[in-house]
Amino acid sequence: MTKILVIEDIPDNVALVRRTLSATGYEIVHAADAESGLQMALVHQPDLILLDLGLPDYDGQTLAGWLREETSLKHIPIVALTAWPEETARQMVENYGFDGYICKPVTKVSEFISQIKSYLKNP
């Protein structure tokens, strides 16, 4: 089963992502902050990481850098899941090693699922 790590601190956002992606057949692992997100990534070796840019302990850009430094995680796509303006999100993707971004709030479930599939090597 394809495993997705969601690093997000807002419970409503986590619930929506979990409900949507679990119903599509993905296994969801969750971390509410950057430090636990790094640990969860190392332990679970997910197929995709959805990373909020605004976390309570460290920002998503910092965590993306940590994830990219870990040899065992370099192959895993990291997608920013953000409510930041689209132009800012695009700059974050370019500057911090993300593979892409998805804007919050998620309003179109079918579009969200298509975006997730596009980032997976074996959807």
C-alpha positions in Angstrom: 0.0 0.0 0.0 1.3 3.5 -0.9 2.2 5.4 2.2 1.9 9.2 2.5 3.3 11.2 5.4 1.3 14.3 6.2 3.2 16.9 8.2 0.5 19.3 9.3 -0.4 21.0 12.6 -4.1 21.9 11.9 -6.4 19.0 12.9 -9.1 19.9 10.4 -6.6 19.9 7.5 -5.2 16.5 8.6 -8.8 15.1 8.9 -9.7 16.1 5.4 -6.5 14.8 3.9 -6.7 11.5 5.8 -10.4 11.0 5.0 -9.8 11.8 1.3 -6.7 9.8 0.7 -7.6 6.8 2.9 -10.8 6.4 0.9 -8.6 6.3 -2.2 -6.5 3.4 -0.8 -3.5 5.3 0.6 -2.0 4.6 4.0 -1.7 7.9 5.9 0.9 8.6 8.6 0.7 12.0 10.4 3.1 14.3 12.3 2.0 17.6 13.8 5.4 19.3 13.8 8.8 19.3 12.0 10.8 17.3 14.5 8.3 14.5 14.7 7.9 14.7 10.9 11.6 14.1 10.4 11.4 11.1 12.7 8.3 9.7 11.1 9.9 10.0 7.7 13.0 8.1 8.8 10.9 5.3 10.5 8.2 4.9 7.9 10.0 5.7 4.6 6.8 7.0 3.0 6.2 7.2 -0.8 5.3 10.8 -0.6 5.5 13.6 2.0 2.9 16.4 2.2 4.5 19.2 4.1 2.8 22.3 5.5 5.0 25.3 5.3 3.9 26.9 8.6 4.6 24.5 11.4 4.7 25.3 15.1 8.4 24.4 15.8 10.3 24.9 12.5 9.1 26.1 9.2 8.5 23.7 6.3 11.4 25.0 4.3 13.8 24.1 7.2 12.3 20.6 7.4 12.5 20.1 3.7 16.2 20.9 3.9 16.6 18.3 6.7 14.7 15.7 4.7 16.8 16.3 1.7 20.0 15.8 3.7 19.0 12.3 4.8 20.3 9.8 2.2 17.5 7.4 2.9 14.9 10.1 2.1 16.4 11.8 -1.0 14.2 9.8 -3.4 10.9 10.7 -1.7 8.9 13.5 -3.3 8.1 16.4 -1.0 5.1 18.4 -1.8 4.2 21.7 0.0 0.6 21.7 1.3 0.1 25.3 1.9 -2.3 28.2 2.3 0.4 30.7 1.3 -0.3 32.6 -1.9 0.4 30.7 -5.0 3.4 32.8 -6.1 5.0 32.4 -2.7 4.4 28.6 -2.8 6.0 28.5 -6.3 9.1 30.3 -5.0 9.4 27.9 -2.0 9.2 24.9 -4.4 12.0 26.4 -6.5 14.2 27.5 -3.6 13.9 24.7 -1.1 13.9 21.4 -3.0 10.2 20.7 -3.0 8.8 18.6 -5.9 5.7 20.8 -6.1 2.9 22.3 -4.1 -0.8 21.9 -3.5 -2.8 24.9 -2.3 -5.1 24.8 0.7 -7.9 24.7 1.3 -8.6 21.5 -0.6 -11.9 22.2 -2.3 -12.0 19.8 -5.2 -11.4 16.3 -4.0 -10.9 14.7 -7.5 -8.4 17.4 -8.4 -6.5 16.8 -5.1 -6.4 13.1 -5.7 -5.1 13.7 -9.3 -2.4 16.0 -7.9 -1.3 13.4 -5.3 -1.1 10.7 -8.0 1.0 12.9 -10.2 3.7 13.1 -7.5 3.8 9.4 -6.9 6.3 7.2 -8.8 3.9 4.2 -8.7 0.4 5.6 -8.0 
